[in-house]
Amino acid sequence: MVSDAAPQFYLCASAHRQKPLDTALPDLTDRRLKAAVIAAPALGFTMSRKALAPVRIPVQLWQAQNDRILPSPGSVEPVRDGLDQRPETHLVPLAGHFDFLAPCRSGFKTLSICQSDHAFDRAGFHAGFNTALGRFFDDTLRPRPRSDTPR
């Protein structure tokens, strides 16, 4: 269990469960949701295959290689491995947890959530990140032409 192995990590210190949730959750399905992009999912270690079974939409997962808030393994891996439909998964080299937030404006760059590894280009990453999200949503949400439609 993550909290036993690394109690100093943020989520481990705040977790109240010692085992993954191994029961079906109440049906909270929002039928309007057709696809999901999740960056650095919190509490992934609490989700079992049974708990994730109701998820039937395409999922794209993003993980920061140097995430000290939600370190690997324990966040992305249980979600990735617990979904019936294998999600599209991306590992972002040199990224930290807060690098999924847009680059900070002038005057805010000294905040801890605005700090990136000196070798990580947050603005450059976000250009590619935005493109990848757009592609994922286009691929999963755009209606596909029907093959049985007469021409």
N, C-alpha and C positions, 0 to 999 in steps of 0.2 A: 504494500500500500504506500502510496506516495507520501502521506503524512508521517508514516513511521520512518521512511528512508531519508526524508529531507524536511524536518520540521521547521527549518529556517525560512523556507519559501513562503511567499505571501499566502497562497491558497491553502497550503498545509496548515498554517497557523490559524486560519479562519474556518477550516472544515470541521463540521460536527459529526459527519458520518465516518465510520471506520471501514465500511465496505461499499462497493458500488451498488447503486440502486438496481435491484434485480427483480423488480416487479413492473408490470405494465403500468404506465402512467394513465391518468384519466384522459379521455379524448379531448384535447385542447386544439385540435386541428383547425387552422384558419384556411379555409378552402381558397381564399384569395391568393395565398402564397403558392407560387409555382416553381420556384427555385430559390436557393439560398447560398450566399457567399459568407463564410465565417472566417475571420482572421483571429488567430490566437484564442480559440474557444476556452473559456473558463470552465472549471469543474468537469472537464472531460473525463477525468478519472472516476467520476461518480456514475457514469453512464455505462450500463451493460448492453449487450446485444438485445436483450428483451426490452429494456427501456427505450432503445432507439428503433425498435421494430416498426412503430407507426410512421416513421419518417419515410415518405414515398416520393419525395421530390428530388431533383438533381441537386447535389451539394458540391460546392467548391470550397476547399479548406486551404488556409494559408498559415504557415508556421515560420516564425523568426528563428534563425539558427542560434542566435545568442540571446534568446529570451530568458531573462533572469527572474521575471515575474511568474511565467508559466513555463518552466523548463521541460525539456524532453527527457525521458518519456513521461507521459501522464496527462497531457492536455489534448493534443491533436490525435495521437495514436489510438486512444480508446474510442474516440468518435469515428475516426477513419476505419478502424477494424470492426466496429460495432454496427455500422450501417449495412443493410442488406445490399443496397446498390453502391458499389465502390465509388467514392467521391473522387473528383479531380483534386489532386493535392499538390501544393507548391511549398517548397522549402526556400526561404529567402536568405542567401548567404550574407553574413555579417550583420544582419538586421537584429535589432533589439525589439522588445515588446511594443514600445511606443512608436516605432518606425512605421507602423500601419496608420498612424495619424498623419494627416497632411502636414507638409512642412510649415513650420511656425513663421508667423509674420515678424517683421522687425519689431523689436521692443519686447518680444516674448521668448527670444531664443535662449535666454539664460535659464528658463524653467527646465526642471529635470525631464519632463516629458518631451522636450524639444531637443534633447541631447542625443546624438547618434555617434556611433563608432566613427573615428576620424576617416576610416577607409570606406564608409558607407555613404552613398549619394542618395539622400532621402528624396530630393526632387526628381532625380533621374529614375529612382525606383517607382515613384508614384506615376510617372508617365507610362511606364510599362504595366504597372498594376492596374491603372484605369483602363488601358487597352485590353488587358486580360479579362477584367470584369465585364467589359462591354461585349467581348467575344463570347464569354460564357453565357451571358444572358441572351445574346442573339441566338446562339446555338440551341439553347434550351427553351426559349420562350417564343421564338418566331414560328408561326405556323409553317409546316412543311407541305410542299405541293403533294397532292394525292396522286398516286400512280394510276388510279382507275378513272381519272377525270378525262373525258374525251377532248381531243385536241382539235 
